Amino acid sequence: MKLSYYPDTDSLYIDLSAKPSAESREVSEGVVLDYDIEGNLVGIDIENASRKLDLSQVVTSHIPVEANR
């Protein structure tokens, strides 16, 4: 998973997969879900992110991560 913030557009993109997006659906104002060709969620785009989210910190909890994958 990769989080990318773009200050020039105030958008946050959360990459959930390396697969390319084949379809996008806006689920609420300024929140778009991207799906691959098989219908799997591959990304989340949040417009006006600084108004919708606290971007001052990112906290992860209980995420199983293997070192040197």
N, CA, C and O atoms as a Maestro MAE file, in Angstrom:
{
 s_m_m2io_version
 :::
 2.0.0
}

f_m_ct {
 s_m_title
 :::
 protein
 m_atom[276] {
  # First column is atom index #
  i_m_mmod_type
  r_m_x_coord
  r_m_y_coord
  r_m_z_coord
  i_m_residue_number
  s_m_chain_name
  s_m_pdb_residue_name
  s_m_pdb_atom_name
  i_m_atomic_number
  :::
  1 25 0.860 -1.168 0.000 1 A "MET " " N  " 7
  2 3 0.000 0.000 0.000 1 A "MET " " CA " 6
  3 2 0.905 1.228 0.000 1 A "MET " " C  " 6
  4 15 1.951 1.257 0.648 1 A "MET " " O  " 8
  5 25 0.471 2.237 -0.744 2 A "LYS " " N  " 7
  6 3 1.251 3.462 -0.833 2 A "LYS " " CA " 6
  7 2 0.297 4.649 -0.749 2 A "LYS " " C  " 6
  8 15 -0.734 4.678 -1.420 2 A "LYS " " O  " 8
  9 25 0.653 5.628 0.082 3 A "LEU " " N  " 7
  10 3 -0.119 6.863 0.198 3 A "LEU " " CA " 6
  11 2 0.659 7.971 -0.487 3 A "LEU " " C  " 6
  12 15 1.847 8.162 -0.228 3 A "LEU " " O  " 8
  13 25 -0.026 8.706 -1.371 4 A "SER " " N  " 7
  14 3 0.607 9.823 -2.072 4 A "SER " " CA " 6
  15 2 -0.275 11.052 -1.924 4 A "SER " " C  " 6
  16 15 -1.450 11.038 -2.290 4 A "SER " " O  " 8
  17 25 0.311 12.121 -1.379 5 A "TYR " " N  " 7
  18 3 -0.425 13.378 -1.236 5 A "TYR " " CA " 6
  19 2 0.103 14.362 -2.266 5 A "TYR " " C  " 6
  20 15 1.314 14.506 -2.430 5 A "TYR " " O  " 8
  21 25 -0.808 15.040 -2.961 6 A "TYR " " N  " 7
  22 3 -0.460 16.018 -3.991 6 A "TYR " " CA " 6
  23 2 -0.958 17.388 -3.541 6 A "TYR " " C  " 6
  24 15 -2.141 17.692 -3.693 6 A "TYR " " O  " 8
  25 25 -0.062 18.230 -2.981 7 A "PRO " " N  " 7
  26 3 -0.491 19.516 -2.436 7 A "PRO " " CA " 6
  27 2 -1.069 20.473 -3.476 7 A "PRO " " C  " 6
  28 15 -1.929 21.290 -3.149 7 A "PRO " " O  " 8
  29 25 -0.607 20.383 -4.729 8 A "ASP " " N  " 7
  30 3 -1.111 21.306 -5.747 8 A "ASP " " CA " 6
  31 2 -2.596 21.085 -6.049 8 A "ASP " " C  " 6
  32 15 -3.289 22.013 -6.467 8 A "ASP " " O  " 8
  33 25 -3.082 19.859 -5.838 9 A "THR " " N  " 7
  34 3 -4.507 19.570 -6.045 9 A "THR " " CA " 6
  35 2 -5.213 19.215 -4.746 9 A "THR " " C  " 6
  36 15 -6.417 18.962 -4.740 9 A "THR " " O  " 8
  37 25 -4.466 19.194 -3.643 10 A "ASP " " N  " 7
  38 3 -4.991 18.804 -2.325 10 A "ASP " " CA " 6
  39 2 -5.731 17.467 -2.418 10 A "ASP " " C  " 6
  40 15 -6.857 17.321 -1.944 10 A "ASP " " O  " 8
  41 25 -5.058 16.498 -3.046 11 A "SER " " N  " 7
  42 3 -5.660 15.178 -3.151 11 A "SER " " CA " 6
  43 2 -4.732 14.122 -2.567 11 A "SER " " C  " 6
  44 15 -3.508 14.238 -2.617 11 A "SER " " O  " 8
  45 25 -5.350 13.104 -2.020 12 A "LEU " " N  " 7
  46 3 -4.625 11.972 -1.445 12 A "LEU " " CA " 6
  47 2 -5.015 10.744 -2.235 12 A "LEU " " C  " 6
  48 15 -6.199 10.452 -2.398 12 A "LEU " " O  " 8
  49 25 -4.011 10.016 -2.732 13 A "TYR " " N  " 7
  50 3 -4.295 8.771 -3.432 13 A "TYR " " CA " 6
  51 2 -3.708 7.636 -2.635 13 A "TYR " " C  " 6
  52 15 -2.539 7.671 -2.250 13 A "TYR " " O  " 8
  53 25 -4.523 6.625 -2.386 14 A "ILE " " N  " 7
  54 3 -4.097 5.433 -1.658 14 A "ILE " " CA " 6
  55 2 -4.060 4.284 -2.656 14 A "ILE " " C  " 6
  56 15 -5.098 3.803 -3.110 14 A "ILE " " O  " 8
  57 25 -2.842 3.849 -2.990 15 A "ASP " " N  " 7
  58 3 -2.651 2.701 -3.874 15 A "ASP " " CA " 6
  59 2 -2.773 1.433 -3.044 15 A "ASP " " C  " 6
  60 15 -2.018 1.239 -2.092 15 A "ASP " " O  " 8
  61 25 -3.707 0.580 -3.393 16 A "LEU " " N  " 7
  62 3 -3.895 -0.679 -2.682 16 A "LEU " " CA " 6
  63 2 -3.310 -1.861 -3.440 16 A "LEU " " C  " 6
  64 15 -3.136 -2.944 -2.880 16 A "LEU " " O  " 8
  65 25 -3.010 -1.647 -4.711 17 A "SER " " N  " 7
  66 3 -2.501 -2.717 -5.567 17 A "SER " " CA " 6
  67 2 -1.694 -2.095 -6.694 17 A "SER " " C  " 6
  68 15 -1.880 -0.927 -7.037 17 A "SER " " O  " 8
  69 25 -0.802 -2.884 -7.264 18 A "ALA " " N  " 7
  70 3 -0.020 -2.424 -8.411 18 A "ALA " " CA " 6
  71 2 -0.796 -2.580 -9.715 18 A "ALA " " C  " 6
  72 15 -0.357 -2.097 -10.759 18 A "ALA " " O  " 8
  73 25 -1.937 -3.247 -9.662 19 A "LYS " " N  " 7
  74 3 -2.747 -3.449 -10.866 19 A "LYS " " CA " 6
  75 2 -3.326 -2.119 -11.339 19 A "LYS " " C  " 6
  76 15 -3.673 -1.267 -10.520 19 A "LYS " " O  " 8
  77 25 -3.431 -1.937 -12.650 20 A "PRO " " N  " 7
  78 3 -3.984 -0.680 -13.173 20 A "PRO " " CA " 6
  79 2 -5.491 -0.590 -12.962 20 A "PRO " " C  " 6
  80 15 -6.191 -1.599 -12.878 20 A "PRO " " O  " 8
  81 25 -5.958 0.622 -12.881 21 A "SER " " N  " 7
  82 3 -7.387 0.886 -12.725 21 A "SER " " CA " 6
  83 2 -8.081 0.729 -14.072 21 A "SER " " C  " 6
  84 15 -7.589 1.197 -15.098 21 A "SER " " O  " 8
  85 25 -9.241 0.057 -14.050 22 A "ALA " " N  " 7
  86 3 -10.034 -0.112 -15.265 22 A "ALA " " CA " 6
  87 2 -11.373 0.601 -15.163 22 A "ALA " " C  " 6
  88 15 -12.023 0.870 -16.173 22 A "ALA " " O  " 8
  89 25 -11.780 0.904 -13.934 23 A "GLU " " N  " 7
  90 3 -13.071 1.553 -13.706 23 A "GLU " " CA " 6
  91 2 -12.984 2.379 -12.432 23 A "GLU " " C  " 6
  92 15 -12.296 1.999 -11.485 23 A "GLU " " O  " 8
  93 25 -13.679 3.501 -12.412 24 A "SER " " N  " 7
  94 3 -13.711 4.372 -11.240 24 A "SER " " CA " 6
  95 2 -15.156 4.686 -10.897 24 A "SER " " C  " 6
  96 15 -16.002 4.846 -11.777 24 A "SER " " O  " 8
  97 25 -15.423 4.773 -9.586 25 A "ARG " " N  " 7
  98 3 -16.770 5.126 -9.127 25 A "ARG " " CA " 6
  99 2 -16.659 6.147 -7.997 25 A "ARG " " C  " 6
  100 15 -15.938 5.932 -7.023 25 A "ARG " " O  " 8
  101 25 -17.376 7.250 -8.137 26 A "GLU " " N  " 7
  102 3 -17.427 8.241 -7.063 26 A "GLU " " CA " 6
  103 2 -18.473 7.767 -6.055 26 A "GLU " " C  " 6
  104 15 -19.652 7.644 -6.387 26 A "GLU " " O  " 8
  105 25 -18.032 7.503 -4.818 27 A "VAL " " N  " 7
  106 3 -18.926 6.951 -3.794 27 A "VAL " " CA " 6
  107 2 -19.495 8.027 -2.886 27 A "VAL " " C  " 6
  108 15 -20.537 7.828 -2.261 27 A "VAL " " O  " 8
  109 25 -18.829 9.149 -2.811 28 A "SER " " N  " 7
  110 3 -19.339 10.342 -2.146 28 A "SER " " CA " 6
  111 2 -18.599 11.514 -2.763 28 A "SER " " C  " 6
  112 15 -17.633 11.322 -3.502 28 A "SER " " O  " 8
  113 25 -19.041 12.723 -2.465 29 A "GLU " " N  " 7
  114 3 -18.447 13.889 -3.113 29 A "GLU " " CA " 6
  115 2 -16.938 13.927 -2.895 29 A "GLU " " C  " 6
  116 15 -16.465 14.059 -1.766 29 A "GLU " " O  " 8
  117 25 -16.188 13.811 -3.995 30 A "GLY " " N  " 7
  118 3 -14.737 13.904 -3.932 30 A "GLY " " CA " 6
  119 2 -14.021 12.650 -3.481 30 A "GLY " " C  " 6
  120 15 -12.816 12.691 -3.231 30 A "GLY " " O  " 8
  121 25 -14.731 11.529 -3.369 31 A "VAL " " N  " 7
  122 3 -14.101 10.261 -3.001 31 A "VAL " " CA " 6
  123 2 -14.384 9.261 -4.120 31 A "VAL " " C  " 6
  124 15 -15.527 8.882 -4.371 31 A "VAL " " O  " 8
  125 25 -13.297 8.847 -4.786 32 A "VAL " " N  " 7
  126 3 -13.421 7.962 -5.945 32 A "VAL " " CA " 6
  127 2 -12.690 6.656 -5.658 32 A "VAL " " C  " 6
  128 15 -11.538 6.652 -5.224 32 A "VAL " " O  " 8
  129 25 -13.383 5.548 -5.911 33 A "LEU " " N  " 7
  130 3 -12.779 4.227 -5.770 33 A "LEU " " CA " 6
  131 2 -12.400 3.721 -7.150 33 A "LEU " " C  " 6
  132 15 -13.193 3.806 -8.089 33 A "LEU " " O  " 8
  133 25 -11.180 3.190 -7.275 34 A "ASP " " N  " 7
  134 3 -10.694 2.638 -8.535 34 A "ASP " " CA " 6
  135 2 -10.659 1.118 -8.439 34 A "ASP " " C  " 6
  136 15 -10.212 0.553 -7.440 34 A "ASP " " O  " 8
  137 25 -11.143 0.463 -9.506 35 A "TYR " " N  " 7
  138 3 -11.215 -0.994 -9.561 35 A "TYR " " CA " 6
  139 2 -10.427 -1.511 -10.752 35 A "TYR " " C  " 6
  140 15 -10.334 -0.840 -11.781 35 A "TYR " " O  " 8
  141 25 -9.858 -2.709 -10.614 36 A "ASP " " N  " 7
  142 3 -9.166 -3.329 -11.735 36 A "ASP " " CA " 6
  143 2 -10.174 -4.020 -12.651 36 A "ASP " " C  " 6
  144 15 -11.379 -3.960 -12.405 36 A "ASP " " O  " 8
  145 25 -9.697 -4.661 -13.681 37 A "ILE " " N  " 7
  146 3 -10.550 -5.304 -14.674 37 A "ILE " " CA " 6
  147 2 -11.414 -6.415 -14.064 37 A "ILE " " C  " 6
  148 15 -12.472 -6.747 -14.599 37 A "ILE " " O  " 8
  149 25 -10.961 -6.984 -12.950 38 A "GLU " " N  " 7
  150 3 -11.694 -8.070 -12.291 38 A "GLU " " CA " 6
  151 2 -12.658 -7.555 -11.222 38 A "GLU " " C  " 6
  152 15 -13.340 -8.341 -10.565 38 A "GLU " " O  " 8
  153 25 -12.709 -6.233 -11.051 39 A "GLY " " N  " 7
  154 3 -13.616 -5.653 -10.063 39 A "GLY " " CA " 6
  155 2 -13.043 -5.526 -8.668 39 A "GLY " " C  " 6
  156 15 -13.772 -5.221 -7.724 39 A "GLY " " O  " 8
  157 25 -11.740 -5.756 -8.522 40 A "ASN " " N  " 7
  158 3 -11.080 -5.620 -7.224 40 A "ASN " " CA " 6
  159 2 -10.683 -4.170 -6.982 40 A "ASN " " C  " 6
  160 15 -10.232 -3.486 -7.901 40 A "ASN " " O  " 8
  161 25 -10.847 -3.704 -5.761 41 A "LEU " " N  " 7
  162 3 -10.463 -2.343 -5.389 41 A "LEU " " CA " 6
  163 2 -8.946 -2.203 -5.449 41 A "LEU " " C  " 6
  164 15 -8.224 -2.967 -4.809 41 A "LEU " " O  " 8
  165 25 -8.460 -1.222 -6.222 42 A "VAL " " N  " 7
  166 3 -7.020 -1.023 -6.356 42 A "VAL " " CA " 6
  167 2 -6.545 0.339 -5.857 42 A "VAL " " C  " 6
  168 15 -5.345 0.544 -5.669 42 A "VAL " " O  " 8
  169 25 -7.478 1.278 -5.639 43 A "GLY " " N  " 7
  170 3 -7.063 2.591 -5.171 43 A "GLY " " CA " 6
  171 2 -8.224 3.447 -4.720 43 A "GLY " " C  " 6
  172 15 -9.381 3.213 -5.071 43 A "GLY " " O  " 8
  173 25 -7.876 4.447 -3.927 44 A "ILE " " N  " 7
  174 3 -8.859 5.397 -3.401 44 A "ILE " " CA " 6
  175 2 -8.308 6.795 -3.613 44 A "ILE " " C  " 6
  176 15 -7.193 7.097 -3.187 44 A "ILE " " O  " 8
  177 25 -9.076 7.643 -4.264 45 A "ASP " " N  " 7
  178 3 -8.684 9.030 -4.509 45 A "ASP " " CA " 6
  179 2 -9.587 9.935 -3.676 45 A "ASP " " C  " 6
  180 15 -10.812 9.852 -3.763 45 A "ASP " " O  " 8
  181 25 -8.973 10.800 -2.869 46 A "ILE " " N  " 7
  182 3 -9.730 11.710 -2.008 46 A "ILE " " CA " 6
  183 2 -9.369 13.140 -2.382 46 A "ILE " " C  " 6
  184 15 -8.247 13.589 -2.146 46 A "ILE " " O  " 8
  185 25 -10.323 13.848 -2.963 47 A "GLU " " N  " 7
  186 3 -10.131 15.252 -3.330 47 A "GLU " " CA " 6
  187 2 -10.374 16.135 -2.108 47 A "GLU " " C  " 6
  188 15 -11.129 15.768 -1.208 47 A "GLU " " O  " 8
  189 25 -9.729 17.301 -2.082 48 A "ASN " " N  " 7
  190 3 -9.823 18.218 -0.937 48 A "ASN " " CA " 6
  191 2 -9.493 17.487 0.361 48 A "ASN " " C  " 6
  192 15 -10.175 17.641 1.375 48 A "ASN " " O  " 8
  193 25 -8.442 16.696 0.302 49 A "ALA " " N  " 7
  194 3 -8.075 15.809 1.406 49 A "ALA " " CA " 6
  195 2 -7.817 16.546 2.716 49 A "ALA " " C  " 6
  196 15 -8.193 16.057 3.782 49 A "ALA " " O  " 8
  197 25 -7.181 17.711 2.651 50 A "SER " " N  " 7
  198 3 -6.858 18.421 3.894 50 A "SER " " CA " 6
  199 2 -8.108 18.928 4.609 50 A "SER " " C  " 6
  200 15 -8.063 19.206 5.807 50 A "SER " " O  " 8
  201 25 -9.209 19.049 3.895 51 A "ARG " " N  " 7
  202 3 -10.469 19.462 4.520 51 A "ARG " " CA " 6
  203 2 -11.258 18.270 5.062 51 A "ARG " " C  " 6
  204 15 -12.123 18.427 5.924 51 A "ARG " " O  " 8
  205 25 -10.953 17.088 4.553 52 A "LYS " " N  " 7
  206 3 -11.692 15.888 4.958 52 A "LYS " " CA " 6
  207 2 -10.943 15.031 5.969 52 A "LYS " " C  " 6
  208 15 -11.558 14.274 6.720 52 A "LYS " " O  " 8
  209 25 -9.618 15.147 5.992 53 A "LEU " " N  " 7
  210 3 -8.783 14.275 6.812 53 A "LEU " " CA " 6
  211 2 -7.763 15.074 7.607 53 A "LEU " " C  " 6
  212 15 -7.399 16.187 7.228 53 A "LEU " " O  " 8
  213 25 -7.309 14.503 8.705 54 A "ASP " " N  " 7
  214 3 -6.180 15.073 9.448 54 A "ASP " " CA " 6
  215 2 -4.912 14.495 8.833 54 A "ASP " " C  " 6
  216 15 -4.556 13.346 9.096 54 A "ASP " " O  " 8
  217 25 -4.238 15.284 8.024 55 A "LEU " " N  " 7
  218 3 -3.047 14.823 7.319 55 A "LEU " " CA " 6
  219 2 -1.756 15.047 8.103 55 A "LEU " " C  " 6
  220 15 -0.665 14.820 7.580 55 A "LEU " " O  " 8
  221 25 -1.874 15.486 9.338 56 A "SER " " N  " 7
  222 3 -0.670 15.802 10.117 56 A "SER " " CA " 6
  223 2 0.093 14.557 10.560 56 A "SER " " C  " 6
  224 15 1.278 14.642 10.880 56 A "SER " " O  " 8
  225 25 -0.573 13.404 10.581 57 A "GLN " " N  " 7
  226 3 0.128 12.184 10.939 57 A "GLN " " CA " 6
  227 2 -0.595 10.971 10.360 57 A "GLN " " C  " 6
  228 15 -1.804 10.988 10.130 57 A "GLN " " O  " 8
  229 25 0.185 9.926 10.137 58 A "VAL " " N  " 7
  230 3 -0.366 8.656 9.683 58 A "VAL " " CA " 6
  231 2 -0.005 7.626 10.734 58 A "VAL " " C  " 6
  232 15 1.160 7.494 11.110 58 A "VAL " " O  " 8
  233 25 -0.987 6.906 11.203 59 A "VAL " " N  " 7
  234 3 -0.769 5.902 12.242 59 A "VAL " " CA " 6
  235 2 -1.172 4.543 11.688 59 A "VAL " " C  " 6
  236 15 -2.254 4.392 11.121 59 A "VAL " " O  " 8
  237 25 -0.306 3.568 11.851 60 A "THR " " N  " 7
  238 3 -0.648 2.202 11.471 60 A "THR " " CA " 6
  239 2 -0.745 1.366 12.739 60 A "THR " " C  " 6
  240 15 -0.065 1.631 13.731 60 A "THR " " O  " 8
  241 25 -1.585 0.373 12.688 61 A "SER " " N  " 7
  242 3 -1.789 -0.445 13.875 61 A "SER " " CA " 6
  243 2 -2.030 -1.891 13.473 61 A "SER " " C  " 6
  244 15 -2.898 -2.174 12.648 61 A "SER " " O  " 8
  245 25 -1.279 -2.788 14.043 62 A "HIS " " N  " 7
  246 3 -1.469 -4.231 13.872 62 A "HIS " " CA " 6
  247 2 -1.419 -4.674 12.412 62 A "HIS " " C  " 6
  248 15 -2.202 -5.524 11.989 62 A "HIS " " O  " 8
  249 25 -0.510 -4.104 11.656 63 A "ILE " " N  " 7
  250 3 -0.358 -4.483 10.262 63 A "ILE " " CA " 6
  251 2 0.792 -5.472 10.167 63 A "ILE " " C  " 6
  252 15 1.929 -5.141 10.505 63 A "ILE " " O  " 8
  253 25 0.502 -6.686 9.708 64 A "PRO " " N  " 7
  254 3 1.589 -7.684 9.609 64 A "PRO " " CA " 6
  255 2 2.497 -7.346 8.445 64 A "PRO " " C  " 6
  256 15 2.074 -7.352 7.289 64 A "PRO " " O  " 8
  257 25 3.747 -7.052 8.759 65 A "VAL " " N  " 7
  258 3 4.710 -6.685 7.737 65 A "VAL " " CA " 6
  259 2 5.934 -7.577 7.890 65 A "VAL " " C  " 6
  260 15 6.487 -7.707 8.982 65 A "VAL " " O  " 8
  261 25 6.349 -8.189 6.791 66 A "GLU " " N  " 7
  262 3 7.564 -8.986 6.812 66 A "GLU " " CA " 6
  263 2 8.730 -8.114 6.393 66 A "GLU " " C  " 6
  264 15 8.633 -7.382 5.408 66 A "GLU " " O  " 8
  265 25 9.817 -8.182 7.116 67 A "ALA " " N  " 7
  266 3 11.014 -7.411 6.769 67 A "ALA " " CA " 6
  267 2 11.635 -7.953 5.497 67 A "ALA " " C  " 6
  268 15 11.653 -9.164 5.273 67 A "ALA " " O  " 8
  269 25 12.146 -7.050 4.660 68 A "ASN " " N  " 7
  270 3 12.861 -7.397 3.429 68 A "ASN " " CA " 6
  271 2 12.058 -8.278 2.492 68 A "ASN " " C  " 6
  272 15 12.545 -9.311 2.033 68 A "ASN " " O  " 8
  273 25 10.853 -7.882 2.212 69 A "ARG " " N  " 7
  274 3 10.033 -8.649 1.268 69 A "ARG " " CA " 6
  275 2 10.470 -8.465 -0.126 69 A "ARG " " C  " 6
  276 15 9.881 -9.044 -1.039 69 A "ARG " " O  " 8
  :::
 }
 m_bond[275] {
  # First column is bond index #
  i_m_from
  i_m_to
  i_m_order
  :::
  1 1 2 1
  2 2 3 1
  3 3 4 2
  4 3 5 1
  5 5 6 1
  6 6 7 1
  7 7 8 2
  8 7 9 1
  9 9 10 1
  10 10 11 1
  11 11 12 2
  12 11 13 1
  13 13 14 1
  14 14 15 1
  15 15 16 2
  16 15 17 1
  17 17 18 1
  18 18 19 1
  19 19 20 2
  20 19 21 1
  21 21 22 1
  22 22 23 1
  23 23 24 2
  24 23 25 1
  25 25 26 1
  26 26 27 1
  27 27 28 2
  28 27 29 1
  29 29 30 1
  30 30 31 1
  31 31 32 2
  32 31 33 1
  33 33 34 1
  34 34 35 1
  35 35 36 2
  36 35 37 1
  37 37 38 1
  38 38 39 1
  39 39 40 2
  40 39 41 1
  41 41 42 1
  42 42 43 1
  43 43 44 2
  44 43 45 1
  45 45 46 1
  46 46 47 1
  47 47 48 2
  48 47 49 1
  49 49 50 1
  50 50 51 1
  51 51 52 2
  52 51 53 1
  53 53 54 1
  54 54 55 1
  55 55 56 2
  56 55 57 1
  57 57 58 1
  58 58 59 1
  59 59 60 2
  60 59 61 1
  61 61 62 1
  62 62 63 1
  63 63 64 2
  64 63 65 1
  65 65 66 1
  66 66 67 1
  67 67 68 2
  68 67 69 1
  69 69 70 1
  70 70 71 1
  71 71 72 2
  72 71 73 1
  73 73 74 1
  74 74 75 1
  75 75 76 2
  76 75 77 1
  77 77 78 1
  78 78 79 1
  79 79 80 2
  80 79 81 1
  81 81 82 1
  82 82 83 1
  83 83 84 2
  84 83 85 1
  85 85 86 1
  86 86 87 1
  87 87 88 2
  88 87 89 1
  89 89 90 1
  90 90 91 1
  91 91 92 2
  92 91 93 1
  93 93 94 1
  94 94 95 1
  95 95 96 2
  96 95 97 1
  97 97 98 1
  98 98 99 1
  99 99 100 2
  100 99 101 1
  101 101 102 1
  102 102 103 1
  103 103 104 2
  104 103 105 1
  105 105 106 1
  106 106 107 1
  107 107 108 2
  108 107 109 1
  109 109 110 1
  110 110 111 1
  111 111 112 2
  112 111 113 1
  113 113 114 1
  114 114 115 1
  115 115 116 2
  116 115 117 1
  117 117 118 1
  118 118 119 1
  119 119 120 2
  120 119 121 1
  121 121 122 1
  122 122 123 1
  123 123 124 2
  124 123 125 1
  125 125 126 1
  126 126 127 1
  127 127 128 2
  128 127 129 1
  129 129 130 1
  130 130 131 1
  131 131 132 2
  132 131 133 1
  133 133 134 1
  134 134 135 1
  135 135 136 2
  136 135 137 1
  137 137 138 1
  138 138 139 1
  139 139 140 2
  140 139 141 1
  141 141 142 1
  142 142 143 1
  143 143 144 2
  144 143 145 1
  145 145 146 1
  146 146 147 1
  147 147 148 2
  148 147 149 1
  149 149 150 1
  150 150 151 1
  151 151 152 2
  152 151 153 1
  153 153 154 1
  154 154 155 1
  155 155 156 2
  156 155 157 1
  157 157 158 1
  158 158 159 1
  159 159 160 2
  160 159 161 1
  161 161 162 1
  162 162 163 1
  163 163 164 2
  164 163 165 1
  165 165 166 1
  166 166 167 1
  167 167 168 2
  168 167 169 1
  169 169 170 1
  170 170 171 1
  171 171 172 2
  172 171 173 1
  173 173 174 1
  174 174 175 1
  175 175 176 2
  176 175 177 1
  177 177 178 1
  178 178 179 1
  179 179 180 2
  180 179 181 1
  181 181 182 1
  182 182 183 1
  183 183 184 2
  184 183 185 1
  185 185 186 1
  186 186 187 1
  187 187 188 2
  188 187 189 1
  189 189 190 1
  190 190 191 1
  191 191 192 2
  192 191 193 1
  193 193 194 1
  194 194 195 1
  195 195 196 2
  196 195 197 1
  197 197 198 1
  198 198 199 1
  199 199 200 2
  200 199 201 1
  201 201 202 1
  202 202 203 1
  203 203 204 2
  204 203 205 1
  205 205 206 1
  206 206 207 1
  207 207 208 2
  208 207 209 1
  209 209 210 1
  210 210 211 1
  211 211 212 2
  212 211 213 1
  213 213 214 1
  214 214 215 1
  215 215 216 2
  216 215 217 1
  217 217 218 1
  218 218 219 1
  219 219 220 2
  220 219 221 1
  221 221 222 1
  222 222 223 1
  223 223 224 2
  224 223 225 1
  225 225 226 1
  226 226 227 1
  227 227 228 2
  228 227 229 1
  229 229 230 1
  230 230 231 1
  231 231 232 2
  232 231 233 1
  233 233 234 1
  234 234 235 1
  235 235 236 2
  236 235 237 1
  237 237 238 1
  238 238 239 1
  239 239 240 2
  240 239 241 1
  241 241 242 1
  242 242 243 1
  243 243 244 2
  244 243 245 1
  245 245 246 1
  246 246 247 1
  247 247 248 2
  248 247 249 1
  249 249 250 1
  250 250 251 1
  251 251 252 2
  252 251 253 1
  253 253 254 1
  254 254 255 1
  255 255 256 2
  256 255 257 1
  257 257 258 1
  258 258 259 1
  259 259 260 2
  260 259 261 1
  261 261 262 1
  262 262 263 1
  263 263 264 2
  264 263 265 1
  265 265 266 1
  266 266 267 1
  267 267 268 2
  268 267 269 1
  269 269 270 1
  270 270 271 1
  271 271 272 2
  272 271 273 1
  273 273 274 1
  274 274 275 1
  275 275 276 2
  :::
 }
}
